[in-house]
Amino acid sequence: SKDLPSVEALRDYRPPVVTQIYASDGKLVGEVYEKQRYVVPYSTIPDHMVYAFVAAEDAEFFQHHGIDYMGIIRAMIRNIEAGEFSQGASTITQQVARSFLLTREKKISRKIKEAILAYRIEANFSKEYILYLYLNQIFLGHGAYGVDAAAQLYFGKNVEDLDLAESALIAGLPQAPSNYSPNNSYSSAKARQRYVLDQMAANEFITQEEADAAYDQKLHFV
């Protein structure tokens, strides 16, 4: 725990965002950015989007205090069965700690630091604020960072206008944005969407009937 960065830095979240250029009549004529990101308040993100990410990335998010011990045990068992280090069992809070405060080096020492910082983050911030950071920061393919940029990139909508089917597809991207992007492989994107919807049903965020209907829904990409 020595010399770890302060979690207080997370309180003032001001990432680089898109600069939008408007004509005198108010029409948007262009955007300038290095990373396509539009920071949106947590209140504008639909519940089904939040639950889709939680189900896919960290099903025990609302119960744990930064570290999912049972998830670590499950990942260890799967890694032993696979004979390789294929799962890391990082919670959403640990992902926030890594993204904002640490490097991505694959070392045991970094994982320990990540866990300590995750515990401190949970002690200082609400679950909603942690999700606000996570959902605005995460990379979701093709230069899009955060859920609003992804909503505009894939569906031509603002995040608050996404339905369950669209939200589940976006929530399936973080594990491998290039592999699961519908722009690169529609079949892989749909397979991942199926996983997210089934996880949402298994964790009782939605019913299995709602999951099946969302999977069968026709998607319109831009």
C-alpha positions in Angstrom: 0.0 0.0 0.0 3.0 2.3 0.1 3.1 5.3 -2.2 -0.2 4.5 -3.9 -2.0 7.4 -5.7 -4.8 9.1 -3.8 -8.3 8.1 -4.8 -9.3 11.7 -4.2 -8.1 12.4 -7.8 -11.3 10.6 -9.0 -13.5 13.3 -7.4 -12.7 15.8 -10.2 -13.4 13.8 -13.4 -12.6 16.0 -16.4 -11.4 13.7 -19.3 -10.7 15.0 -22.8 -14.0 15.2 -24.7 -15.2 16.0 -28.2 -15.1 19.7 -29.3 -18.2 20.4 -31.3 -18.3 23.2 -33.9 -21.6 24.8 -34.8 -22.7 27.2 -37.5 -24.3 30.5 -36.8 -27.8 28.9 -37.3 -27.0 26.3 -34.6 -26.3 23.4 -37.0 -23.5 21.0 -36.0 -20.9 21.2 -38.7 -18.0 19.2 -37.3 -16.2 17.6 -34.3 -12.6 17.6 -33.2 -11.2 15.0 -30.8 -8.4 12.6 -30.1 -10.7 10.3 -28.3 -14.4 10.3 -29.1 -16.0 10.8 -25.7 -19.2 12.6 -24.5 -19.4 12.7 -20.7 -23.0 12.1 -19.6 -24.5 12.2 -16.1 -25.3 8.8 -14.5 -29.0 9.8 -14.3 -29.2 9.8 -18.2 -27.9 6.3 -18.5 -30.8 3.8 -18.8 -31.1 1.2 -16.0 -31.0 -1.6 -18.6 -27.6 -0.3 -19.8 -26.3 -0.2 -16.2 -27.5 -3.7 -15.5 -26.2 -5.1 -18.8 -22.6 -3.9 -17.9 -22.9 -5.2 -14.4 -24.3 -8.6 -15.5 -21.5 -9.0 -18.1 -18.6 -7.6 -16.1 -19.3 -7.9 -12.4 -22.5 -9.5 -11.3 -21.9 -9.0 -7.6 -21.1 -5.3 -8.1 -23.9 -4.0 -5.9 -23.0 -6.4 -3.1 -19.2 -6.4 -2.8 -16.9 -3.7 -1.4 -14.5 -3.5 -4.3 -13.2 -7.1 -4.4 -15.3 -10.1 -5.4 -13.7 -13.0 -3.4 -16.0 -15.7 -4.8 -15.3 -14.4 -8.3 -11.5 -14.7 -7.7 -12.0 -18.3 -6.5 -14.2 -19.1 -9.6 -11.6 -17.5 -11.9 -8.8 -19.5 -10.2 -10.7 -22.8 -10.8 -11.3 -21.9 -14.4 -7.6 -21.0 -14.9 -6.5 -24.3 -13.4 -8.9 -26.2 -15.7 -7.8 -24.3 -18.7 -4.1 -24.6 -17.8 -3.5 -20.9 -18.4 -4.2 -17.5 -16.9 -7.3 -16.7 -19.0 -9.5 -14.9 -16.4 -8.5 -12.2 -14.0 -11.8 -11.6 -12.0 -11.4 -7.9 -11.8 -14.5 -6.1 -10.5 -15.8 -2.9 -12.1 -14.2 -1.0 -9.2 -10.9 -2.6 -9.8 -11.1 -1.7 -13.5 -11.7 1.9 -12.5 -8.7 1.8 -10.2 -6.5 0.4 -13.0 -7.8 2.7 -15.7 -7.5 5.9 -13.7 -4.7 5.3 -11.2 -2.4 2.5 -12.3 -0.7 1.0 -15.4 -1.9 -2.1 -17.2 1.3 -4.1 -16.5 0.5 -7.8 -15.8 2.2 -8.3 -12.4 0.9 -9.7 -9.2 2.0 -6.5 -7.4 -0.2 -4.4 -9.7 -3.2 -6.7 -9.0 -2.6 -6.3 -5.2 -2.4 -2.5 -5.6 -5.5 -2.6 -7.7 -7.4 -4.5 -5.0 -6.3 -2.0 -2.3 -7.3 1.0 -4.4 -10.6 -0.6 -5.2 -11.4 -1.0 -1.5 -10.5 2.7 -0.9 -12.6 3.8 -3.9 -15.6 1.9 -2.5 -15.0 3.5 0.9 -15.0 7.0 -0.5 -17.5 7.0 -3.4 -21.0 5.7 -4.1 -21.7 2.8 -6.4 -23.5 5.2 -8.7 -20.4 7.5 -8.9 -18.1 4.5 -9.6 -20.4 3.4 -12.5 -20.5 7.0 -13.7 -16.7 7.0 -14.0 -16.6 3.5 -15.5 -19.3 4.0 -18.1 -17.9 7.3 -19.3 -14.3 6.1 -19.4 -14.4 2.6 -21.0 -13.1 1.9 -24.5 -15.8 0.5 -26.7 -14.2 0.2 -30.2 -13.4 2.3 -33.2 -12.1 5.3 -31.2 -15.3 5.5 -29.0 -14.9 6.0 -25.3 -17.9 5.8 -23.0 -21.4 4.6 -23.6 -22.7 7.8 -25.2 -20.0 7.8 -27.9 -20.7 4.1 -28.5 -24.4 4.7 -28.8 -23.8 7.4 -31.4 -21.2 5.3 -33.2 -23.2 2.1 -33.6 -26.8 3.3 -33.5 -26.8 7.0 -34.2 -28.6 7.7 -30.9 -27.8 9.2 -27.5 -27.4 6.7 -24.7 -30.7 7.6 -23.0 -32.5 6.5 -26.2 -31.1 3.0 -26.4 -33.3 0.0 -25.8 -32.4 -3.3 -24.1 -31.2 -5.0 -27.2 -28.9 -2.2 -28.2 -27.6 -1.7 -24.6 -26.8 -5.5 -24.3 -24.8 -5.4 -27.5 -22.7 -2.4 -26.3 -22.2 -4.0 -22.9 -20.7 -7.1 -24.6 -17.8 -5.0 -26.1 -15.3 -4.4 -23.3 -13.8 -7.8 -23.2 -12.6 -7.5 -26.9 -14.0 -4.4 -28.7 -12.4 -5.3 -32.0 -13.6 -8.9 -32.0 -17.1 -8.2 -30.8 -17.7 -5.0 -32.8 -20.7 -5.4 -35.1 -18.8 -3.4 -37.7 -16.2 -6.2 -37.8 -18.2 -9.4 -37.0 -21.9 -9.3 -36.7 -22.1 -13.0 -35.7 -19.6 -12.4 -32.8 -21.4 -9.3 -31.7 -24.7 -11.3 -31.6 -23.1 -14.2 -29.7 -21.8 -11.8 -27.1 -25.1 -10.0 -26.9 -26.7 -13.4 -26.2 -24.3 -13.9 -23.3 -25.0 -10.5 -21.8 -28.8 -11.0 -22.0 -28.6 -14.5 -20.5 -26.4 -13.1 -17.7 -29.0 -10.3 -17.0 -31.7 -13.0 -16.8 -29.6 -15.2 -14.6 -29.1 -12.3 -12.2 -32.8 -11.4 -12.3 -32.3 -7.9 -13.8 -34.7 -9.0 -16.6 -36.8 -12.1 -17.3 -35.7 -14.8 -19.7 -38.6 -13.9 -21.9 -37.3 -10.3 -22.1 -33.8 -11.6 -22.9 -35.1 -13.8 -25.7 -37.2 -11.0 -27.2 -34.3 -8.6 -27.1 -32.0 -11.1 -28.8 -34.6 -11.6 -31.6 -35.1 -7.9 -32.1 -33.8 -6.5 -35.4 -31.0 -4.0 -34.9 -30.4 -0.9 -37.1 -26.8 0.2 -37.3 -25.5 3.5 -38.7 
